[in-house]
Amino acid sequence: MDHPYTFDPLPQPVVEPGAFAFAAVGLDHGHIYGMTDGLIGAGATVTAVFDPDPDRAAAFAERYPTARVAASEQDVLDDPEVRLVATAAIPSDRAPIGLRAIEAGKDAFADKAPLTTFEQLKAVREATARTGRKYAVYYGERIHSEAAILAGQLIERGAIGTVVQVVCFGPHRIGGGRPDWFYDPAQYGGILCDIGSHNFEQMLFYTGAADGRVSTSTVANYSHPDTPGLQDFGDAHVVLDNGATGYVRVDWFTPEGLGVFGDGRTLLLGTDGYIELRKYVDIGTDNGGGQVLLVNHEGQYRFNANGMTGFPYFGRLIRDCIDRTETAMTQAHALKAAELSLRAQADAVVLAP
């Protein structure tokens, strides 16, 4: 069925080659590659990399030949050309790396979860307010998903009226060969802090809320007794400051029969319709991921979002760093999402298997 909507033009590079240099420090999570690709696609140049594991740093530099392998983190921080430091270190190390970058006069770009304790949250809020530097966060399940971006554009165009509820499902496959930190809640922050952080951000974004409170949350280790530090299930219910609500369920139970890491879905309920995002797979079909389903008073529509929106966040972030603006994501929004994830984690009822 034909739809009545027009969408934003595809984003283009926002700087000339070589005009905006960034570095990668801490490569513990593979998200660093998505972060790097996104910035390069928007015109940035990665000029340096450091990781305590020299093999990891060398592999990164082989993939991105413009990046020299730095001798140390301090070597990167002392490089006047580097404007932004991106990190996907162990979650508990991300805020310390970002704070050191900020104190060195650079902006920081952290993988989610961007921090793991309330002490880190306080320190990041203080440093960003005092210096005016950015602690940007890679909430990839929204900013690096064309389905999620298209949904935002549809909401802007009034396709479903006022959003009153956001329901997020974030299942993941645990796989094999995970590092030790993956099983240590002091390092990964707990399941709601870690993979749940994506979803608290989406609740705020799609509803337009600035704050919220966690009314209930739970975590469990249902079926991994050999790794008691792992939480393989978590959920939370949030009441937002504008009266909308949010629910998130995250887990490590994706079965081997699924062809992707997880059947991530988001349901957006509006006063005049609803949207379902099938981000990574549309099971039982050949559609692939990136599917956006819309139902409203005018009809029912399906969009294949792949190639429709690009990823405007990265160009906006680059321009924000240059122009000292907040067009990609406000600092308050990025840290409020992190705060909700910390609160949900801290207050969670631990369920017995």
RAUR-V341879 format. One line per field, one symbol per residue. ss: DSSP state (H for helix, E for strand, - for the rest). psi: psi as a letter, one per 20 degrees, with the letter a starting at -180 (. if undefined). burial: b if it has 9 or more other ideal C-beta (glycine too) atoms within 8 Angstrom, else e. Layout:
ss->???
psi->???
burial->???
//
This chain:
ss->--------------------EEEEE-----HHHHHHHHHHH---EEEEEE---HHHHHHHHHH----EE---HHHHH----EEEEEE---HHHHHHHHHHHHH---EEEEE------HHHHHHHHHHHHHH---EEEE-HHHH--HHHHHHHHHHH------EEEEEEEEE--------HHHH-HHHH--------HHHHHHHHHHH----EEEEEEEEE------------EEEEEEEE----EEEEEEE-------------EEEEEE--EEEEEE------------EEEEEE--EEEEEE-------HHHHHHHHHHHH-------HHHHHHHHHHHHHHHH--EEE--
psi->pqqjqqrqqpqrqiqqpiioprqpookhqihhhggggggghjirppiqqpqhohhghhhghhhniioqoqhrghgghioihphpopplrpgiigggghhhgghjjrqqoqqqpiriqhgggghgggghhhhjrqnqpnmhigikohghgggghgghjkhjbppiqppppmqqpharkqrhhhjohhhiiqhhhehhhghhghggghijqirrqohqqqqqnhkmhimiipojqqrqppprijirrqqppqrljpqhipirhqmpqppoprijaqpppngiqnqjrjhaakpopppahhapqppoipihhanigghhgghghgilamhgpqhggghhggghhgggghjppopq.
burial->eeeeeeeeeebeebbeeeebbbbbbbbbeebbebbbebbbbbbbbbbbbbbeeeebbbebbeebeebebbeebebbbebeebbbbbbbbbbbbbbebbbbbbeeebbbbbbbbbbbbeebbebbbebbeebebbbbbbbbbbbbbbbbbbbbbbbeeebbbebbbbbbbbbbbeeeeeeebebbeebbbbbbbbebbbbbbbbbbbbebeebebeebbbbbeebeeeeebbbbbbbbbebeeebbbbbbbbbebeeebeeebbbbbbbbbebbbbbbbbbbbeeeeebbbbbbbbbeeeebebbbeebbebbbbbbbbbbbbeeeeebbebebbbbbbbbbbbbbeebeebee
//
